[in-house]
Amino acid sequence: MEDARFVRFTDEHGAVSYDATYTAFDGSSVTPQRLHTTDFRTFQITQLTGPAAVNKGMALFPRQVAGRYLAL
């Protein structure tokens, strides 16, 4: 796990959660992944997919836009 970039999200009900993009490297391939947590004790991990989910360096915007997560 390299270069985790955490972003705080607050939903429409005021609940706070944190999401991060990071680079997963297994010694031969690089995969962008996402962490989700509300307490920094438990985490959900998912692999990012799609044409923009390649290599390294993604960062999430701190809020959804039109119901979608955006990344740079």
mmJSON file of the N, C-alpha and C atoms, coordinates in Angstrom:
{"data_MODEL":{"atom_site":{
"group_PDB":["ATOM","ATOM","ATOM","ATOM","ATOM","ATOM","ATOM","ATOM","ATOM","ATOM","ATOM","ATOM","ATOM","ATOM","ATOM","ATOM","ATOM","ATOM","ATOM","ATOM","ATOM","ATOM","ATOM","ATOM","ATOM","ATOM","ATOM","ATOM","ATOM","ATOM","ATOM","ATOM","ATOM","ATOM","ATOM","ATOM","ATOM","ATOM","ATOM","ATOM","ATOM","ATOM","ATOM","ATOM","ATOM","ATOM","ATOM","ATOM","ATOM","ATOM","ATOM","ATOM","ATOM","ATOM","ATOM","ATOM","ATOM","ATOM","ATOM","ATOM","ATOM","ATOM","ATOM","ATOM","ATOM","ATOM","ATOM","ATOM","ATOM","ATOM","ATOM","ATOM","ATOM","ATOM","ATOM","ATOM","ATOM","ATOM","ATOM","ATOM","ATOM","ATOM","ATOM","ATOM","ATOM","ATOM","ATOM","ATOM","ATOM","ATOM","ATOM","ATOM","ATOM","ATOM","ATOM","ATOM","ATOM","ATOM","ATOM","ATOM","ATOM","ATOM","ATOM","ATOM","ATOM","ATOM","ATOM","ATOM","ATOM","ATOM","ATOM","ATOM","ATOM","ATOM","ATOM","ATOM","ATOM","ATOM","ATOM","ATOM","ATOM","ATOM","ATOM","ATOM","ATOM","ATOM","ATOM","ATOM","ATOM","ATOM","ATOM","ATOM","ATOM","ATOM","ATOM","ATOM","ATOM","ATOM","ATOM","ATOM","ATOM","ATOM","ATOM","ATOM","ATOM","ATOM","ATOM","ATOM","ATOM","ATOM","ATOM","ATOM","ATOM","ATOM","ATOM","ATOM","ATOM","ATOM","ATOM","ATOM","ATOM","ATOM","ATOM","ATOM","ATOM","ATOM","ATOM","ATOM","ATOM","ATOM","ATOM","ATOM","ATOM","ATOM","ATOM","ATOM","ATOM","ATOM","ATOM","ATOM","ATOM","ATOM","ATOM","ATOM","ATOM","ATOM","ATOM","ATOM","ATOM","ATOM","ATOM","ATOM","ATOM","ATOM","ATOM","ATOM","ATOM","ATOM","ATOM","ATOM","ATOM","ATOM","ATOM","ATOM","ATOM","ATOM","ATOM","ATOM","ATOM","ATOM","ATOM","ATOM","ATOM","ATOM","ATOM","ATOM"],
"id":[1,2,3,4,5,6,7,8,9,10,11,12,13,14,15,16,17,18,19,20,21,22,23,24,25,26,27,28,29,30,31,32,33,34,35,36,37,38,39,40,41,42,43,44,45,46,47,48,49,50,51,52,53,54,55,56,57,58,59,60,61,62,63,64,65,66,67,68,69,70,71,72,73,74,75,76,77,78,79,80,81,82,83,84,85,86,87,88,89,90,91,92,93,94,95,96,97,98,99,100,101,102,103,104,105,106,107,108,109,110,111,112,113,114,115,116,117,118,119,120,121,122,123,124,125,126,127,128,129,130,131,132,133,134,135,136,137,138,139,140,141,142,143,144,145,146,147,148,149,150,151,152,153,154,155,156,157,158,159,160,161,162,163,164,165,166,167,168,169,170,171,172,173,174,175,176,177,178,179,180,181,182,183,184,185,186,187,188,189,190,191,192,193,194,195,196,197,198,199,200,201,202,203,204,205,206,207,208,209,210,211,212,213,214,215,216],
"type_symbol":["N","C","C","N","C","C","N","C","C","N","C","C","N","C","C","N","C","C","N","C","C","N","C","C","N","C","C","N","C","C","N","C","C","N","C","C","N","C","C","N","C","C","N","C","C","N","C","C","N","C","C","N","C","C","N","C","C","N","C","C","N","C","C","N","C","C","N","C","C","N","C","C","N","C","C","N","C","C","N","C","C","N","C","C","N","C","C","N","C","C","N","C","C","N","C","C","N","C","C","N","C","C","N","C","C","N","C","C","N","C","C","N","C","C","N","C","C","N","C","C","N","C","C","N","C","C","N","C","C","N","C","C","N","C","C","N","C","C","N","C","C","N","C","C","N","C","C","N","C","C","N","C","C","N","C","C","N","C","C","N","C","C","N","C","C","N","C","C","N","C","C","N","C","C","N","C","C","N","C","C","N","C","C","N","C","C","N","C","C","N","C","C","N","C","C","N","C","C","N","C","C","N","C","C","N","C","C","N","C","C","N","C","C","N","C","C"],
"label_atom_id":["N","CA","C","N","CA","C","N","CA","C","N","CA","C","N","CA","C","N","CA","C","N","CA","C","N","CA","C","N","CA","C","N","CA","C","N","CA","C","N","CA","C","N","CA","C","N","CA","C","N","CA","C","N","CA","C","N","CA","C","N","CA","C","N","CA","C","N","CA","C","N","CA","C","N","CA","C","N","CA","C","N","CA","C","N","CA","C","N","CA","C","N","CA","C","N","CA","C","N","CA","C","N","CA","C","N","CA","C","N","CA","C","N","CA","C","N","CA","C","N","CA","C","N","CA","C","N","CA","C","N","CA","C","N","CA","C","N","CA","C","N","CA","C","N","CA","C","N","CA","C","N","CA","C","N","CA","C","N","CA","C","N","CA","C","N","CA","C","N","CA","C","N","CA","C","N","CA","C","N","CA","C","N","CA","C","N","CA","C","N","CA","C","N","CA","C","N","CA","C","N","CA","C","N","CA","C","N","CA","C","N","CA","C","N","CA","C","N","CA","C","N","CA","C","N","CA","C","N","CA","C","N","CA","C","N","CA","C","N","CA","C","N","CA","C","N","CA","C","N","CA","C"],
"label_alt_id":[null,null,null,null,null,null,null,null,null,null,null,null,null,null,null,null,null,null,null,null,null,null,null,null,null,null,null,null,null,null,null,null,null,null,null,null,null,null,null,null,null,null,null,null,null,null,null,null,null,null,null,null,null,null,null,null,null,null,null,null,null,null,null,null,null,null,null,null,null,null,null,null,null,null,null,null,null,null,null,null,null,null,null,null,null,null,null,null,null,null,null,null,null,null,null,null,null,null,null,null,null,null,null,null,null,null,null,null,null,null,null,null,null,null,null,null,null,null,null,null,null,null,null,null,null,null,null,null,null,null,null,null,null,null,null,null,null,null,null,null,null,null,null,null,null,null,null,null,null,null,null,null,null,null,null,null,null,null,null,null,null,null,null,null,null,null,null,null,null,null,null,null,null,null,null,null,null,null,null,null,null,null,null,null,null,null,null,null,null,null,null,null,null,null,null,null,null,null,null,null,null,null,null,null,null,null,null,null,null,null,null,null,null,null,null,null],
"label_comp_id":["MET","MET","MET","GLU","GLU","GLU","ASP","ASP","ASP","ALA","ALA","ALA","ARG","ARG","ARG","PHE","PHE","PHE","VAL","VAL","VAL","ARG","ARG","ARG","PHE","PHE","PHE","THR","THR","THR","ASP","ASP","ASP","GLU","GLU","GLU","HIS","HIS","HIS","GLY","GLY","GLY","ALA","ALA","ALA","VAL","VAL","VAL","SER","SER","SER","TYR","TYR","TYR","ASP","ASP","ASP","ALA","ALA","ALA","THR","THR","THR","TYR","TYR","TYR","THR","THR","THR","ALA","ALA","ALA","PHE","PHE","PHE","ASP","ASP","ASP","GLY","GLY","GLY","SER","SER","SER","SER","SER","SER","VAL","VAL","VAL","THR","THR","THR","PRO","PRO","PRO","GLN","GLN","GLN","ARG","ARG","ARG","LEU","LEU","LEU","HIS","HIS","HIS","THR","THR","THR","THR","THR","THR","ASP","ASP","ASP","PHE","PHE","PHE","ARG","ARG","ARG","THR","THR","THR","PHE","PHE","PHE","GLN","GLN","GLN","ILE","ILE","ILE","THR","THR","THR","GLN","GLN","GLN","LEU","LEU","LEU","THR","THR","THR","GLY","GLY","GLY","PRO","PRO","PRO","ALA","ALA","ALA","ALA","ALA","ALA","VAL","VAL","VAL","ASN","ASN","ASN","LYS","LYS","LYS","GLY","GLY","GLY","MET","MET","MET","ALA","ALA","ALA","LEU","LEU","LEU","PHE","PHE","PHE","PRO","PRO","PRO","ARG","ARG","ARG","GLN","GLN","GLN","VAL","VAL","VAL","ALA","ALA","ALA","GLY","GLY","GLY","ARG","ARG","ARG","TYR","TYR","TYR","LEU","LEU","LEU","ALA","ALA","ALA","LEU","LEU","LEU"],
"label_asym_id":["A","A","A","A","A","A","A","A","A","A","A","A","A","A","A","A","A","A","A","A","A","A","A","A","A","A","A","A","A","A","A","A","A","A","A","A","A","A","A","A","A","A","A","A","A","A","A","A","A","A","A","A","A","A","A","A","A","A","A","A","A","A","A","A","A","A","A","A","A","A","A","A","A","A","A","A","A","A","A","A","A","A","A","A","A","A","A","A","A","A","A","A","A","A","A","A","A","A","A","A","A","A","A","A","A","A","A","A","A","A","A","A","A","A","A","A","A","A","A","A","A","A","A","A","A","A","A","A","A","A","A","A","A","A","A","A","A","A","A","A","A","A","A","A","A","A","A","A","A","A","A","A","A","A","A","A","A","A","A","A","A","A","A","A","A","A","A","A","A","A","A","A","A","A","A","A","A","A","A","A","A","A","A","A","A","A","A","A","A","A","A","A","A","A","A","A","A","A","A","A","A","A","A","A","A","A","A","A","A","A","A","A","A","A","A","A"],
"label_entity_id":["1","1","1","1","1","1","1","1","1","1","1","1","1","1","1","1","1","1","1","1","1","1","1","1","1","1","1","1","1","1","1","1","1","1","1","1","1","1","1","1","1","1","1","1","1","1","1","1","1","1","1","1","1","1","1","1","1","1","1","1","1","1","1","1","1","1","1","1","1","1","1","1","1","1","1","1","1","1","1","1","1","1","1","1","1","1","1","1","1","1","1","1","1","1","1","1","1","1","1","1","1","1","1","1","1","1","1","1","1","1","1","1","1","1","1","1","1","1","1","1","1","1","1","1","1","1","1","1","1","1","1","1","1","1","1","1","1","1","1","1","1","1","1","1","1","1","1","1","1","1","1","1","1","1","1","1","1","1","1","1","1","1","1","1","1","1","1","1","1","1","1","1","1","1","1","1","1","1","1","1","1","1","1","1","1","1","1","1","1","1","1","1","1","1","1","1","1","1","1","1","1","1","1","1","1","1","1","1","1","1","1","1","1","1","1","1"],
"label_seq_id":[1,1,1,2,2,2,3,3,3,4,4,4,5,5,5,6,6,6,7,7,7,8,8,8,9,9,9,10,10,10,11,11,11,12,12,12,13,13,13,14,14,14,15,15,15,16,16,16,17,17,17,18,18,18,19,19,19,20,20,20,21,21,21,22,22,22,23,23,23,24,24,24,25,25,25,26,26,26,27,27,27,28,28,28,29,29,29,30,30,30,31,31,31,32,32,32,33,33,33,34,34,34,35,35,35,36,36,36,37,37,37,38,38,38,39,39,39,40,40,40,41,41,41,42,42,42,43,43,43,44,44,44,45,45,45,46,46,46,47,47,47,48,48,48,49,49,49,50,50,50,51,51,51,52,52,52,53,53,53,54,54,54,55,55,55,56,56,56,57,57,57,58,58,58,59,59,59,60,60,60,61,61,61,62,62,62,63,63,63,64,64,64,65,65,65,66,66,66,67,67,67,68,68,68,69,69,69,70,70,70,71,71,71,72,72,72],
"pdbx_PDB_ins_code":[null,null,null,null,null,null,null,null,null,null,null,null,null,null,null,null,null,null,null,null,null,null,null,null,null,null,null,null,null,null,null,null,null,null,null,null,null,null,null,null,null,null,null,null,null,null,null,null,null,null,null,null,null,null,null,null,null,null,null,null,null,null,null,null,null,null,null,null,null,null,null,null,null,null,null,null,null,null,null,null,null,null,null,null,null,null,null,null,null,null,null,null,null,null,null,null,null,null,null,null,null,null,null,null,null,null,null,null,null,null,null,null,null,null,null,null,null,null,null,null,null,null,null,null,null,null,null,null,null,null,null,null,null,null,null,null,null,null,null,null,null,null,null,null,null,null,null,null,null,null,null,null,null,null,null,null,null,null,null,null,null,null,null,null,null,null,null,null,null,null,null,null,null,null,null,null,null,null,null,null,null,null,null,null,null,null,null,null,null,null,null,null,null,null,null,null,null,null,null,null,null,null,null,null,null,null,null,null,null,null,null,null,null,null,null,null],
"Cartn_x":[0.855,0.0,0.896,0.668,1.465,0.556,0.976,0.433,-1.071,-1.572,-3.007,-3.36,-4.429,-4.894,-6.323,-6.462,-7.769,-8.533,-9.846,-10.751,-11.937,-12.323,-13.474,-14.736,-15.759,-17.061,-18.113,-19.055,-20.209,-21.449,-22.299,-23.485,-24.587,-25.721,-26.814,-27.437,-27.156,-27.673,-26.635,-25.46,-24.411,-23.445,-23.631,-22.721,-21.383,-20.313,-18.962,-18.326,-17.678,-16.889,-15.632,-14.697,-13.432,-13.165,-12.771,-12.392,-10.988,-10.254,-8.899,-8.65,-7.906,-7.363,-5.913,-5.442,-4.047,-3.563,-2.275,-1.663,-1.352,-1.888,-1.576,-0.527,0.58,1.671,2.026,1.965,2.237,3.618,4.468,5.803,5.944,4.804,4.88,3.847,2.726,1.725,1.2,0.751,0.205,-1.297,-2.056,-3.509,-4.015,-4.816,-5.419,-6.588,-6.633,-7.707,-8.284,-9.427,-10.136,-10.364,-10.128,-10.447,-11.644,-12.502,-13.619,-13.673,-13.816,-13.931,-14.752,-15.334,-16.007,-15.316,-14.421,-13.829,-12.311,-11.685,-10.243,-9.844,-10.828,-10.556,-10.934,-12.001,-12.447,-12.459,-12.139,-12.024,-12.681,-13.278,-13.736,-12.759,-12.295,-11.345,-11.976,-11.917,-12.413,-11.394,-11.374,-10.492,-11.212,-10.517,-11.082,-11.003,-12.053,-12.102,-12.479,-12.323,-12.684,-11.454,-11.675,-10.554,-9.602,-10.071,-9.207,-8.466,-8.826,-8.239,-7.0,-5.971,-4.703,-3.567,-2.505,-1.296,-1.53,-0.9,-0.861,-1.397,-1.596,-1.804,-3.223,-4.218,-5.601,-5.889,-6.75,-7.232,-8.712,-9.516,-10.955,-11.279,-12.34,-12.877,-13.611,-13.68,-14.231,-15.749,-16.45,-17.903,-18.355,-19.549,-20.102,-20.618,-20.585,-21.116,-22.18,-23.417,-24.545,-24.637,-24.354,-24.466,-23.329,-22.259,-21.119,-19.845,-18.963,-17.642,-16.776,-15.964,-15.032,-13.616,-12.689,-11.29,-10.429,-9.293,-8.329,-7.098],
"Cartn_y":[-1.172,0.0,1.229,2.104,3.325,4.534,5.655,6.957,7.09,6.686,6.825,8.298,8.694,10.086,10.102,10.429,10.403,11.703,11.545,12.68,12.462,13.503,13.438,13.761,12.907,13.129,13.269,14.182,14.339,14.171,13.2,12.981,13.973,13.871,14.832,14.758,13.687,13.55,13.929,14.355,14.776,13.68,12.455,11.356,11.553,11.354,11.554,10.204,10.131,8.952,9.435,8.53,8.862,7.847,8.359,7.51,7.894,6.905,7.166,6.357,6.934,6.175,5.885,4.733,4.39,3.448,3.251,2.361,1.035,-0.036,-1.384,-1.963,-2.434,-2.997,-4.363,-5.39,-6.744,-7.262,-6.372,-6.765,-6.834,-6.918,-6.951,-6.06,-5.791,-4.933,-3.88,-2.775,-1.641,-1.601,-1.461,-1.389,-0.256,0.663,1.686,1.099,1.37,0.861,1.967,1.659,2.619,2.006,2.807,2.455,3.284,2.692,3.43,3.091,4.107,3.879,4.995,4.663,5.674,5.846,4.902,4.916,4.685,4.456,4.162,2.9,2.056,0.742,-0.375,-0.145,-1.103,-0.411,-1.179,-0.612,-1.534,-0.933,-1.662,-1.313,-2.324,-2.104,-2.562,-1.727,-2.087,-1.657,-2.402,-2.039,-1.046,0.001,0.967,0.405,0.613,0.104,1.221,0.957,1.92,2.455,3.194,3.659,4.621,5.325,6.281,5.641,4.427,3.764,2.972,3.686,3.055,3.787,3.062,3.617,4.233,5.377,5.963,7.392,7.907,9.341,9.844,8.998,9.478,10.163,11.168,11.815,12.116,11.808,12.049,13.504,14.011,15.313,15.124,16.155,15.991,15.934,15.908,15.744,15.142,14.573,14.033,15.17,14.982,15.941,15.213,15.685,15.049,13.567,13.249,11.888,10.959,11.513,10.682,11.147,10.188,10.518,10.902,11.921,12.357,12.288,12.046,11.946,12.688,13.115,13.819,12.945],
"Cartn_z":[0.0,0.0,0.0,-0.973,-1.081,-1.297,-0.777,-1.164,-0.948,0.219,0.507,0.649,-0.028,0.0,0.532,1.805,2.471,2.262,2.092,1.926,2.861,3.575,4.478,3.69,3.851,3.222,4.307,4.107,4.982,4.117,4.452,3.627,3.99,3.294,3.488,4.876,5.636,7.001,8.057,7.618,8.538,8.961,8.453,8.794,8.085,8.83,8.299,7.986,6.844,6.475,5.771,5.61,4.966,3.861,2.72,1.603,1.184,0.711,0.235,-1.025,-1.924,-3.035,-2.677,-3.122,-2.872,-3.952,-4.01,-4.978,-4.308,-4.86,-4.391,-5.334,-4.775,-5.572,-5.002,-5.822,-5.357,-5.756,-6.196,-6.627,-8.129,-8.821,-10.287,-10.967,-10.325,-10.968,-9.996,-10.576,-9.823,-10.06,-8.962,-9.055,-8.169,-8.717,-7.865,-7.083,-5.783,-4.946,-4.078,-3.451,-2.612,-1.231,-0.209,1.179,1.619,2.438,3.022,4.501,5.352,6.794,7.44,8.552,9.369,10.71,11.052,12.391,12.431,11.302,11.201,11.97,12.255,12.847,11.886,11.136,10.128,8.773,7.742,6.396,5.381,4.373,3.196,2.077,1.359,0.274,-1.026,-2.046,-3.37,-4.411,-5.494,-6.598,-7.491,-7.891,-8.813,-10.22,-10.989,-12.355,-13.311,-14.583,-15.614,-16.311,-17.389,-18.21,-17.496,-16.495,-15.793,-14.618,-14.259,-13.089,-13.496,-13.849,-14.212,-13.516,-13.246,-12.651,-11.292,-11.034,-9.703,-9.709,-8.506,-8.358,-8.354,-8.136,-8.088,-6.759,-6.803,-5.584,-5.765,-4.744,-4.801,-4.492,-5.132,-4.738,-3.41,-2.556,-1.214,-1.122,-2.235,-2.209,-3.534,-3.511,-4.743,-5.604,-6.896,-7.86,-8.663,-8.575,-9.236,-8.871,-7.585,-7.093,-7.459,-8.021,-8.434,-7.767,-7.483,-6.988,-8.167,-7.989,-9.033,-8.495,-9.379,-8.983,-9.997,-9.539,-10.374,-10.474],
"occupancy":[1.0,1.0,1.0,1.0,1.0,1.0,1.0,1.0,1.0,1.0,1.0,1.0,1.0,1.0,1.0,1.0,1.0,1.0,1.0,1.0,1.0,1.0,1.0,1.0,1.0,1.0,1.0,1.0,1.0,1.0,1.0,1.0,1.0,1.0,1.0,1.0,1.0,1.0,1.0,1.0,1.0,1.0,1.0,1.0,1.0,1.0,1.0,1.0,1.0,1.0,1.0,1.0,1.0,1.0,1.0,1.0,1.0,1.0,1.0,1.0,1.0,1.0,1.0,1.0,1.0,1.0,1.0,1.0,1.0,1.0,1.0,1.0,1.0,1.0,1.0,1.0,1.0,1.0,1.0,1.0,1.0,1.0,1.0,1.0,1.0,1.0,1.0,1.0,1.0,1.0,1.0,1.0,1.0,1.0,1.0,1.0,1.0,1.0,1.0,1.0,1.0,1.0,1.0,1.0,1.0,1.0,1.0,1.0,1.0,1.0,1.0,1.0,1.0,1.0,1.0,1.0,1.0,1.0,1.0,1.0,1.0,1.0,1.0,1.0,1.0,1.0,1.0,1.0,1.0,1.0,1.0,1.0,1.0,1.0,1.0,1.0,1.0,1.0,1.0,1.0,1.0,1.0,1.0,1.0,1.0,1.0,1.0,1.0,1.0,1.0,1.0,1.0,1.0,1.0,1.0,1.0,1.0,1.0,1.0,1.0,1.0,1.0,1.0,1.0,1.0,1.0,1.0,1.0,1.0,1.0,1.0,1.0,1.0,1.0,1.0,1.0,1.0,1.0,1.0,1.0,1.0,1.0,1.0,1.0,1.0,1.0,1.0,1.0,1.0,1.0,1.0,1.0,1.0,1.0,1.0,1.0,1.0,1.0,1.0,1.0,1.0,1.0,1.0,1.0,1.0,1.0,1.0,1.0,1.0,1.0,1.0,1.0,1.0,1.0,1.0,1.0],
"B_iso_or_equiv":[0.0,0.0,0.0,0.0,0.0,0.0,0.0,0.0,0.0,0.0,0.0,0.0,0.0,0.0,0.0,0.0,0.0,0.0,0.0,0.0,0.0,0.0,0.0,0.0,0.0,0.0,0.0,0.0,0.0,0.0,0.0,0.0,0.0,0.0,0.0,0.0,0.0,0.0,0.0,0.0,0.0,0.0,0.0,0.0,0.0,0.0,0.0,0.0,0.0,0.0,0.0,0.0,0.0,0.0,0.0,0.0,0.0,0.0,0.0,0.0,0.0,0.0,0.0,0.0,0.0,0.0,0.0,0.0,0.0,0.0,0.0,0.0,0.0,0.0,0.0,0.0,0.0,0.0,0.0,0.0,0.0,0.0,0.0,0.0,0.0,0.0,0.0,0.0,0.0,0.0,0.0,0.0,0.0,0.0,0.0,0.0,0.0,0.0,0.0,0.0,0.0,0.0,0.0,0.0,0.0,0.0,0.0,0.0,0.0,0.0,0.0,0.0,0.0,0.0,0.0,0.0,0.0,0.0,0.0,0.0,0.0,0.0,0.0,0.0,0.0,0.0,0.0,0.0,0.0,0.0,0.0,0.0,0.0,0.0,0.0,0.0,0.0,0.0,0.0,0.0,0.0,0.0,0.0,0.0,0.0,0.0,0.0,0.0,0.0,0.0,0.0,0.0,0.0,0.0,0.0,0.0,0.0,0.0,0.0,0.0,0.0,0.0,0.0,0.0,0.0,0.0,0.0,0.0,0.0,0.0,0.0,0.0,0.0,0.0,0.0,0.0,0.0,0.0,0.0,0.0,0.0,0.0,0.0,0.0,0.0,0.0,0.0,0.0,0.0,0.0,0.0,0.0,0.0,0.0,0.0,0.0,0.0,0.0,0.0,0.0,0.0,0.0,0.0,0.0,0.0,0.0,0.0,0.0,0.0,0.0,0.0,0.0,0.0,0.0,0.0,0.0],
"pdbx_formal_charge":[null,null,null,null,null,null,null,null,null,null,null,null,null,null,null,null,null,null,null,null,null,null,null,null,null,null,null,null,null,null,null,null,null,null,null,null,null,null,null,null,null,null,null,null,null,null,null,null,null,null,null,null,null,null,null,null,null,null,null,null,null,null,null,null,null,null,null,null,null,null,null,null,null,null,null,null,null,null,null,null,null,null,null,null,null,null,null,null,null,null,null,null,null,null,null,null,null,null,null,null,null,null,null,null,null,null,null,null,null,null,null,null,null,null,null,null,null,null,null,null,null,null,null,null,null,null,null,null,null,null,null,null,null,null,null,null,null,null,null,null,null,null,null,null,null,null,null,null,null,null,null,null,null,null,null,null,null,null,null,null,null,null,null,null,null,null,null,null,null,null,null,null,null,null,null,null,null,null,null,null,null,null,null,null,null,null,null,null,null,null,null,null,null,null,null,null,null,null,null,null,null,null,null,null,null,null,null,null,null,null,null,null,null,null,null,null],
"auth_seq_id":[1,1,1,2,2,2,3,3,3,4,4,4,5,5,5,6,6,6,7,7,7,8,8,8,9,9,9,10,10,10,11,11,11,12,12,12,13,13,13,14,14,14,15,15,15,16,16,16,17,17,17,18,18,18,19,19,19,20,20,20,21,21,21,22,22,22,23,23,23,24,24,24,25,25,25,26,26,26,27,27,27,28,28,28,29,29,29,30,30,30,31,31,31,32,32,32,33,33,33,34,34,34,35,35,35,36,36,36,37,37,37,38,38,38,39,39,39,40,40,40,41,41,41,42,42,42,43,43,43,44,44,44,45,45,45,46,46,46,47,47,47,48,48,48,49,49,49,50,50,50,51,51,51,52,52,52,53,53,53,54,54,54,55,55,55,56,56,56,57,57,57,58,58,58,59,59,59,60,60,60,61,61,61,62,62,62,63,63,63,64,64,64,65,65,65,66,66,66,67,67,67,68,68,68,69,69,69,70,70,70,71,71,71,72,72,72],
"auth_comp_id":["MET","MET","MET","GLU","GLU","GLU","ASP","ASP","ASP","ALA","ALA","ALA","ARG","ARG","ARG","PHE","PHE","PHE","VAL","VAL","VAL","ARG","ARG","ARG","PHE","PHE","PHE","THR","THR","THR","ASP","ASP","ASP","GLU","GLU","GLU","HIS","HIS","HIS","GLY","GLY","GLY","ALA","ALA","ALA","VAL","VAL","VAL","SER","SER","SER","TYR","TYR","TYR","ASP","ASP","ASP","ALA","ALA","ALA","THR","THR","THR","TYR","TYR","TYR","THR","THR","THR","ALA","ALA","ALA","PHE","PHE","PHE","ASP","ASP","ASP","GLY","GLY","GLY","SER","SER","SER","SER","SER","SER","VAL","VAL","VAL","THR","THR","THR","PRO","PRO","PRO","GLN","GLN","GLN","ARG","ARG","ARG","LEU","LEU","LEU","HIS","HIS","HIS","THR","THR","THR","THR","THR","THR","ASP","ASP","ASP","PHE","PHE","PHE","ARG","ARG","ARG","THR","THR","THR","PHE","PHE","PHE","GLN","GLN","GLN","ILE","ILE","ILE","THR","THR","THR","GLN","GLN","GLN","LEU","LEU","LEU","THR","THR","THR","GLY","GLY","GLY","PRO","PRO","PRO","ALA","ALA","ALA","ALA","ALA","ALA","VAL","VAL","VAL","ASN","ASN","ASN","LYS","LYS","LYS","GLY","GLY","GLY","MET","MET","MET","ALA","ALA","ALA","LEU","LEU","LEU","PHE","PHE","PHE","PRO","PRO","PRO","ARG","ARG","ARG","GLN","GLN","GLN","VAL","VAL","VAL","ALA","ALA","ALA","GLY","GLY","GLY","ARG","ARG","ARG","TYR","TYR","TYR","LEU","LEU","LEU","ALA","ALA","ALA","LEU","LEU","LEU"],
"auth_asym_id":["A","A","A","A","A","A","A","A","A","A","A","A","A","A","A","A","A","A","A","A","A","A","A","A","A","A","A","A","A","A","A","A","A","A","A","A","A","A","A","A","A","A","A","A","A","A","A","A","A","A","A","A","A","A","A","A","A","A","A","A","A","A","A","A","A","A","A","A","A","A","A","A","A","A","A","A","A","A","A","A","A","A","A","A","A","A","A","A","A","A","A","A","A","A","A","A","A","A","A","A","A","A","A","A","A","A","A","A","A","A","A","A","A","A","A","A","A","A","A","A","A","A","A","A","A","A","A","A","A","A","A","A","A","A","A","A","A","A","A","A","A","A","A","A","A","A","A","A","A","A","A","A","A","A","A","A","A","A","A","A","A","A","A","A","A","A","A","A","A","A","A","A","A","A","A","A","A","A","A","A","A","A","A","A","A","A","A","A","A","A","A","A","A","A","A","A","A","A","A","A","A","A","A","A","A","A","A","A","A","A","A","A","A","A","A","A"],
"auth_atom_id":["N","CA","C","N","CA","C","N","CA","C","N","CA","C","N","CA","C","N","CA","C","N","CA","C","N","CA","C","N","CA","C","N","CA","C","N","CA","C","N","CA","C","N","CA","C","N","CA","C","N","CA","C","N","CA","C","N","CA","C","N","CA","C","N","CA","C","N","CA","C","N","CA","C","N","CA","C","N","CA","C","N","CA","C","N","CA","C","N","CA","C","N","CA","C","N","CA","C","N","CA","C","N","CA","C","N","CA","C","N","CA","C","N","CA","C","N","CA","C","N","CA","C","N","CA","C","N","CA","C","N","CA","C","N","CA","C","N","CA","C","N","CA","C","N","CA","C","N","CA","C","N","CA","C","N","CA","C","N","CA","C","N","CA","C","N","CA","C","N","CA","C","N","CA","C","N","CA","C","N","CA","C","N","CA","C","N","CA","C","N","CA","C","N","CA","C","N","CA","C","N","CA","C","N","CA","C","N","CA","C","N","CA","C","N","CA","C","N","CA","C","N","CA","C","N","CA","C","N","CA","C","N","CA","C","N","CA","C","N","CA","C","N","CA","C","N","CA","C","N","CA","C"],
"pdbx_PDB_model_num":[1,1,1,1,1,1,1,1,1,1,1,1,1,1,1,1,1,1,1,1,1,1,1,1,1,1,1,1,1,1,1,1,1,1,1,1,1,1,1,1,1,1,1,1,1,1,1,1,1,1,1,1,1,1,1,1,1,1,1,1,1,1,1,1,1,1,1,1,1,1,1,1,1,1,1,1,1,1,1,1,1,1,1,1,1,1,1,1,1,1,1,1,1,1,1,1,1,1,1,1,1,1,1,1,1,1,1,1,1,1,1,1,1,1,1,1,1,1,1,1,1,1,1,1,1,1,1,1,1,1,1,1,1,1,1,1,1,1,1,1,1,1,1,1,1,1,1,1,1,1,1,1,1,1,1,1,1,1,1,1,1,1,1,1,1,1,1,1,1,1,1,1,1,1,1,1,1,1,1,1,1,1,1,1,1,1,1,1,1,1,1,1,1,1,1,1,1,1,1,1,1,1,1,1,1,1,1,1,1,1,1,1,1,1,1,1]
}}}
